[in-house]
Structures are given as C-alpha cells and as structure tokens.
C-alpha cells in the first residue's frame, strides 16, 4: 500500500509543482506590471492559444513532428547497422568513432546554413540536421550495449560454432536493448530540437518557425504558446518510447523501472 501511494505521489508531484508555480508566475507579472513583450503571464499565454486557429496549430505541429520523426527514423536506421559493424571490427571503430566525435562536437547551428546551400530549402536539409543531432547517442548506446555482453556467452557461442550473424542477433542485440532504449529516449527528444533548429534556419511552417515569427513581431505570448506545444510534443514522444519498451521489451527493464 505504501509503495502504491509513493508511486502515485511520484507521478503527481511534477503536476503539483507546476500548479503551484503558475499562480506565482501570474501574480509576479501583475504585481510588477511586467510587459507581455518581456514576460507574458500564464493567462496571456493561454489567450494566445485561442488567437491562433486550431488548423494553423495542427499544421505547424505536423510540420515539426514529421521532420522530427522522419529524421529520427533515418538516424536509427543508419546507427544500428553502423554499431554492429563497429562491434565486429576494431579497425572500423578506431577509424570511424573519432569522426563521430568530431561531428557531434561541431555545433549544428553553425553548419545548418551550409546544409541549406548544399541540399536546398526543402525537407532534405531539415532531415539532415535532425539526423546529425540524434545519430551520436544512438550509435554510442547500441555499441556500448553490444560490447557489454558477458564474454563467457561470446566464448560459448564460438565453441558451438555459432555464426557471427546469429551471435549478433541472438546474443549481443538482446543484451544491448536496455542501452539502445536509453539512447532512443535521449535521441527522440533531440529530434524535436533538431527539427526546431532546422526551422529557425529555413522553413515556412513548424512550431520553431512560429516561435521565430512571433518573436520577430513581438508576439511573445504566442511564442510561449508554441514553446508549450514543443514541450508537450517532446514529453509525449519520450513517454511513447517508455510505453513501447514496457509493452514489448518489459524484460529489459529493471524492477525499479517497472514500478514507475
């Protein structure tokens, strides 16, 4: 009973903290007469939601979500095979891993204009930017997970003349699932960030574009409303990954994670 109450309180605490913060935020804005173009009150942000049509919200939401999901899917499709190749070849690991670190260390915002010039102004540069941001955590988590496989299992498979292909699919990848999901949870939220960065550089719709458009015209409450949408999208995507893991890979969760 105590465990159930603790679990429920853990789920409700963030909401209670937010409900406590909102009146304080509203009161400070009214008490000190803070202009809306500096810091809008929660009531102003709520009003901004109604000032934009539902069709426009959905149109911009889909533009951001589409690039985030497609970019993440492309990154995932490239990262897992590359991780498998790196696990199978120490030479490939030494050759490619430093390049991945260099790519990850390079600010994507700095190379985004170059990608626009090279790939044009369509979806291609936005997908490339999203893929670049999400690629590194996926590769590292998958590689780390597969290398964490107990050595005795690998030796046993070799003694039984199990092919390398079966060793990967039946031993290494199952052991890597918890690590892969950890990387996916990080990457799926980064995908939204990558999509927004791409929209800052070149886009005609999307929540990131709406933030930039609103701030340029000092419609700060509208910009905050778009930020709320972005936060909700990121949280829903993160929770969706958790639900998928619990639904299809529950065996990969620790006892503490199963109780959350």
C-alpha positions, 0 to 999 in steps of 0.5 A: 500500500505504501509503495502504491501511494509513493508511486502515485505521489511520484507521478503527481508531484511534477503536476503539483509543482507546476500548479503551484508555480503558475499562480506565482508566475501570474501574480509576479507579472501583475504585481510588477506590471511586467510587459507581455513583450518581456514576460507574458503571464500564464493567462496571456499565454493561454489567450494566445492559444485561442488567437491562433486557429486550431488548423494553423496549430495542427499544421505547424505541429505536423510540420515539426513532428514529421521532420522530427520523426522522419529524421529520427527514423533515418538516424536509427536506421543508419546507427544500428547497422553502423554499431554492429559493424563497429562491434565486429571490427576494431579497425572500423571503430578506431577509424570511424568513432573519432569522426563521430566525435568530431561531428557531434562536437561541431555545433549544428547551428553553425553548419545548418546554413551550409546544409541549406546551400548544399541540399536546398530549402526543402525537407532534405536539409531539415532531415539532415540536421535532425539526423546529425543531432540524434545519430551520436547517442544512438550509435554510442548506446547500441555499441556500448550495449553490444560490447557489454555482453558477458564474454563467457556467452561470446566464448560459448557461442564460438565453441558451438560454432555459432555464426557471427550473424546469429551471435549478433542477433541472438546474443549481443542485440538482446543484451544491448536493448536496455542501452539502445532504449536509453539512447532512443529516449535521449535521441527522440527528444533531440529530434524535436530540437533538431527539427526546431533548429532546422526551422529557425534556419529555413522553413515556412511552417513548424512550431520553431518557425512560429516561435521565430515569427512571433518573436520577430513581431513581438508576439511573445505570448504566442511564442510561449504558446508554441514553446508549450506545444514543443514541450508537450510534443517532446514529453509525449514522444519520450513517454511513447518510447517508455510505453513501447519498451514496457509493452514489448521489451518489459524484460529489459527493464529493471524492477525499479523501472517497472514500478514507475 
